[in-house]
Amino acid sequence: MAVELERGRPKLEIARRRNLHLRLTDFEFEKISKIAEKKNLTKTEAILQGIDLLIAHKPKRYKSFAKNP
């Protein structure tokens, strides 16, 4: 009996199905890259943490942006 191997990326509880394309200057791209590398994060994780910091700084303004369930 053959064992079926799982292939591809591991499944996430909340799959990321949306894409966002940004146009950045070289300087902006380097800032994101350096911060992500320094904090041992992906660029996506670094950007998402930055968004969370903005929301935490002005919670009343962004109360409709609740965390993912």
Secondary structure, 3 states (H helix, E strand, C coil): CCCCCCCCCCCCCCCCCCCCCCCCCHHHHHHHHHHHHHCCCCHHHHHHHHHHHHHHHCCCCCCCCCCCC
